[in-house]
């Protein structure tokens, strides 16, 4: 009898140990933990940073991928339960972008140092404390999806298991589930924050996390969002984007002092004309008579700064690539795709596709250099792998659209209907030619949400482009909007 009792106790100890391993770091993980302090506003915040890779396995225990992340947790000396502290999972887009853009651009406790006008300084580049970090409102977990940052498929695993819309959502969702379990954060208010294609991922995750893992979100932050790719791809049979880009052209014109007056009044005027007279004119196709064509061309010339004759030859249809090449073309200059405020030299000997984007090429080295130094020197994590800031490894990406345009608005709408407490913040930059703000507005409006759910959506706008936080004023405004949003969405009464 005593022998049986000993055996039973031994089995219980083994089961207990196995259970403990599932809720603590694995021996296969490579993690580094350090402690720091940052002042946000007038508040000094001590925080714990954890940087490293987690080995992801399938349910059979087979290694599938290593996922790199950096997590920041506020240290409060035991005055607040971790469960009472909001937690936000943050990622960028691409596909193929590491989370370093939101990490060192706006949300993390350290950020890249830029000039006063938001322009990139000459090298060497450095980090400074971020007085507008989101850490005063929420703990943060920056995720690099497989193929980006230091995240890689496990040996023998194929990239196609990760490099697609559904595959990416499934594995990022699994990382979030595992992180919540290992760090005992299941009962914390939970948020997602994505930028660009990261907003596509966040919309898909909002439904997937609830359906697959029973994870209900308090809120989603969509920065420079794209939920409907049809709104970004003008061309034969798809005239809508020409109208949706037009307010951004006007905003860029205003920045370059080619249009005057209050910018908000100007944009309201352009938005109204674009969705009424302009779209109606485009819809008529060859049926539009010559006087109408010339009247529309004259209005487009005013809002875009382009020559009326050129506009007529373009059949009244101005795509974003043509605009950024033509606006300052007489000066042999290009404007940026990610930020139309940024100007670079046009090196093309003849007309054709622009060979670079000055609003990307100037910032990419800043983010790459500062992160590679930061992760080693301050976070004490090292790897001989290249940190993939913008990775070509994830292509071709499986959009799974069957020849059509990717659309995830229905997934966001479904998640909002099933979880009526979930809030959504949509943040857009006026000068963004990659994901124009009016396309985002159009997509949200076309969700046709019932009034109670529509009241759960906040839309905010900022000077600047895709990474509007490069401008100091927009960095500060975005932080304040997110701080208020997290407080609203995490409220115990559901933010009512």
N, C-alpha and C positions, 0 to 999 in steps of 0.2 A: 504493500500500500504506500509506504514511504517512497519506494522507487518510482511508482506511478506519479506521485505528487511532484517529485523532482523533475521527471520528464515533462510533465505539464507546465511547470514553472519555467523550464528551459525553453519550451516552445513559445510561451507567452513573452519571454524576454526577447527571443529572436523576432517575433512578430512586432513587438514594440520598437525594436531597433530598426526594422525595415520601414515601419511607419514613420519614424523620426527622419530617416534618410530622404523620404519623399517630400518632407517639408523643410529641408535644409539644403545648402549648397552641395552639389555632387562633387566627388573627387575629380571628376573630369572637367569641372569648371575652372576657369582661370580668372580670379577676381582680386581686385585691389581696393582697399578701403582707406580713405583719408578723411581728416576733419579740417574745416575751414570756417571763415566768417566773412560776411558781406553786409554792407549797409544799404538797405532799400528804403528810400524816403528818409525817415529819421530813425528807422528801426534797425538795430544791429541783429543779424540773424546768424546763429551758429548752425552749421549743417554738415551732414555726413555725405561724402561722395563715394559711390561704388562703381568702379569701371571694370569691364571685363567681358568674357565670353561665357555663355551657358551652352552646354551640349544638349541639343534637342533630340529626343528619341521618339519613335513610334510606340504604340501600345505593346508591341512585342519586344520592346527594349532595344531595337536596332538603332544605331546612331544615324541621324539624318542630316544634321547641320549644326554648326556652331554659330550662335547669334551674339553679336557684340552690342552692349548697351552701356549707358552711363546713367546712374540714378542719383538723385539728390533728395535727401530727407532732412527736414528741419529737426534740430536737436532742441528739445524744450525742457530737459531735466525732469521728465516725468509728470509735468503739470497737465499734459493732454494725452489721452489715449491715441495711439496710432490710428485706430479706427475712426476717430473724429476728424482726422486730417485728410482733406481731399488729395487724390493722387491722379496725375495726368500722364497718359502715355503719348509721347510726341514722336512724330516722324515726318520726313519730307517726302518728295515725290519722285519725279523722273518720267517713267520708272528708271531706277538706277541711282537715285540721289540718296546719299547718307543723311542722317539727321543733323549733321553739323551746321546746316544753314539756320534752322530755328534755334539750335543749341547755342551757338556762339554769336548769332545775330540778334536775338531778342529775349529768349526765354531763360537761358541758363544764368548762373551767378557770375560768370565771366563772359565778356563779349569782345569782339574784334574792335580795335580802335580805328575809327574813320575820321576823315576831315569834317569840319563843322557843317559842310554842305552835303555830307553823306558820301562824298567821293572817296575812292580808295587811295590811300597814301602810297608813296614809293616804298619799296622794301628797304630794310627788314621790317616785318610787321609784328605787332604785339597785341596782347590782350590787356584789358583793364577790367576793374570791378564793374559789374552791371547794376547800376542803381535802379534799373527798371526791370529786373528779373521777376519772373512770375513766382518765384519761390516764397514770396510773402503770402501768396494766396493758396498755393498747392505744392505738394511734393511732385517731383518730376522724374520721368523715366524716358530717356531718349533711346529709341530703338533703331538699329540699322538692319533693315530686312536683308535676307540672304542675297549675297552678291554685291552688297554695298558695305562701306566701312571695312571692318575686319571680319564681317560675317561671310561664311563660306559653306557650301554643301560639304557633308562628310565625305571622306574618301570612298569612291565607288558610286556615289549618288549623282544622279543626273540633274543638271540645272533646270530642265523642263518641269521637274517636280515643284519648283518654287517660282519660276519666271512666267507668271500669268496672273490674270485678275483673280480668279477663284483660288488658285494655288497660294498666291501671296496673302490673301485674306485668311485662308485656313492656317498658315504657319505663323503669321503675326498674331492671330487670335490665340493660337496655342501658346505662344510666348507669354501673352498677357495672362492667360489662365495659370500658367506655371508660376509666373512672377507673383501673382496674387496669393497663390497657395504657399509658396516658399517664404514669403514675407508677411504672411498673416494679414493681408489687406482686403480680404473679401468683403468686409463690412465697412470699408471706407467709401466716401463719395467718389465716384469714378468718372473720369473724363478722357476723351481723345482729343488730340490737336494735330491737324495735318495741314501741310502746305502743298498747293498745286495738285499733282497726282495723289499726294497724301490725303487730299480731301476726298478723292474717289475711293481710296482705301478706307477712310474713316466712315464714309456712308455705307459701304459694304459691310464693314465690321459692326456697325451699329445694329444691323439685323442678325449677322452671323453670331456675334457674341451672345445675344439673347437666345437664339434658337439652338445653338450648339452647346453652349456652356452655361446658360442661365445667368448671364452677367448683364444686369440692367445698368445702363449708363445714366448719370445725372446730366451730362452735357457733352456736346461736340463743338470744337472750335475749328472752323473752316477758313483758312487763310489763302487768298488768291485761288478761289475754288473753281473746280471743273467737275460737274456732275453729269453734264450732257456734252459729249464731244462734238456733236453736230453743230453746236453754237460756235465752235472754234475753227471750223473747216469750210470756208466759203468756196464755192465752185459751181460747176454746171449742176443745176437741179437743187441747189441749196443757197438761195439768196439771203436767207435770214442773217448770217454772220456779218454781211456787209453793213447792215443797219446796226447790229449790236457793237461793232467796233467803232462806229462813227463818234460816239461821245468821247471815247479815249483819244481819238485823233484830235478832237477839239481841245481836250485837256492838255495835250502835248503842245498844240499850237499856242495855247494860253501861256504855258510855261516858257516857251521860246519867244514870248512877247509878240506873237503874230496875231493874237486876239486880245482884246482888252475887256475890262469890266470885271464884275464879281464872278468868280469861277463857278460857284454853285448855281447862280442864275443862268449862266451860259449853258451849263450841262443840262439843266432842266429844259431849256429851250431846244437843245439838240436832240435830247431823248424823245421829246414830243414829236419833232419833225421826222426823226428817223423811223419811228414806229407808225407814222400816219402817212404823210405825203411820199416819203422816200420808199417805203416798202410797197405802197400802192403802185408807184411808178415802176419799180422793178418787176412787180407781178404782171404788169401789162406786156412785158417783153417787147416783141416787134410791134405791138399795137400802140405803143406810146408815140404820139405825133411829135414832129420836130420842135414846135414851140415849147412843148412840155419838157422834152429832152434838154433843151437849152436852159430852161428855167431851173431844172433839177441840177444840171451841171454848174450853174452859177452859184447855187446854194452850197453844193459840195465844195466848190472852190473856196468859198468863204470859210467853211468849217475845217477844211483840210490844208489850205494854203497851196494846193496843187493847181496847175494850169488847166483852164477850162477845156482847151483843145485836147490836152492829154486825157482828161476825164471823159470826154466824148469818145475818144478812140478806145478807151477802156470800157466803153458801153456802160458808164456810170457805176462801175463796180471796182472798188478800191480795196484790195486785200492788204493785210498788215505788212507783208514783206515789201510790196510795192510802195506803201506809204513810208516805211522807214528808209527806203532807198531814195525816194523822190523828194521828200520834204526839204532836205538840205543838199540835194544832188548837185545843184549849180556850184556849190562850194566844195564838191568832191568829199562830202561827209555823209556818214551813216548815223542814224539814231538807234538806240538800243531796243531790242525786243523785250527783254525783261523790264527795262525801264527806259521809256522814251525821253526822259530828261537827259540821259547820258549820250554824248556824241563822240564818234570816232572817225578816223580818216577812212575814206573809201578807196581801197587799193586796187579795185577791179579795173583792168584795162578796157573792158567793154561791159555792156549791160549784161546782167545775169544774176544768179543767186548770190546774196551777200555771203562772203566767206567767213565772217565772224560776227559776234554780237559784243559790242564794247561794254554793255551792261552786265555781261557774264565774264568775259575774259579778264577784266580788271579785278574782279572780286574772287575768282576761283583760287588764285595763288594765296590771297589773304587768308581764306578759310583753311586751305590745305596746310600752309606753313604754320599757322597759329595752333591748329588742332594737333598736328604732329609733335609740336613742342610741348603743348599743354598736357596731353595725355601721358607723356613720359615724365616731364619735370614735376607737375603738380599732382596728377592723379596716380602716378607711380605704376602705370601699366605700360608694358612694352611688347612689341611684336615686330618681327622682321617682314611681315606681310605689308604690301602697300595699302594705305588707308584709301579706299575708293570713294572719293568725294562725289564724282559723277562717273558711274561705272558703265562701260560698254558690255560688261560680262553678262548682263541680264537680257540682252537682245539676241534673237527676236523675242519680243514679249507677246504672250498669248492673250490678246484682247478678247477672244472668244465671242466675237460679234457677228460671225457668219456673213461678213461683207457689209454690215451696217455700222453705225456709230455706237460706241459704248455709251450706255446710259445707266446711272445708278440712282437716279432720283427716286425711282419706285422703291428701292431698298430703304432709303432714308425715310420716305413717307410711311412705309410699312412699320419701321422701327418706332416712329413717332406715334403711330396709331396704337401699337401694342403697349408702348410705354409712354403714356400721356404726360408724365412728369419730366421727360427728357427735354432739355433746352438746346437750342442751336444758335451759335454766334457765327455770322458770315462777315469776314473782314476783307475789304478790297482796296486796292491802290488805284488812283485815278489814271496813272501813267503806265499801266501794265498792258503791253501788247501781246503777252503770252496767254493770259486769262483775263480778258477785259471785264471790268466791273459790271457793265450793263448786261453782258451775257450771263453773269452770275445772278443778277437781279431778275432777268427773264426766266431763268431756270427755276428759281424759288417761286416766282409768281405762277409758273405753269404746274407746280405741284398741286395747286388748287386745294390747299389744306382747309379743313373746316376751321371756323373762327377760333375755337379754343386751342387748336394746335398751332394756328398761325400766330397766336399771341406768344408762343414759345420760341419764336424766331426773332433775333435781333440782327440788324444789318448795319455795319459801320463802314466808313470811308475815310481814306487818308491820302494826303499828298505823298507821292512816291509811286514806285512801280511794284513789281511782283514781290520784292522784298522791301516793302514800304518802310520797314523798321530801320533801314539804312539812314533815313532822315531823322535827326535827333527829335524833332517835334512829333513825328509819327511814332517813333519808338516809345516816347513817353505816353502818348495818347492811347496806343495799343495796349500798353501795360495797364493803364487805368481801366480801359474797357474790359479787359480780361479779368482783372481783379473783381470788378463789380459783377461780371457775368458768373464767375465761379461762386461768389457769395450768394447770388440769386438762385443758381441752379442747385446748390448744395443745401439750401435752406430746408429745415426739418418739415416745413409746411408745403414743400414742393415749389417754393418760390411764388406762392400766391400773394 
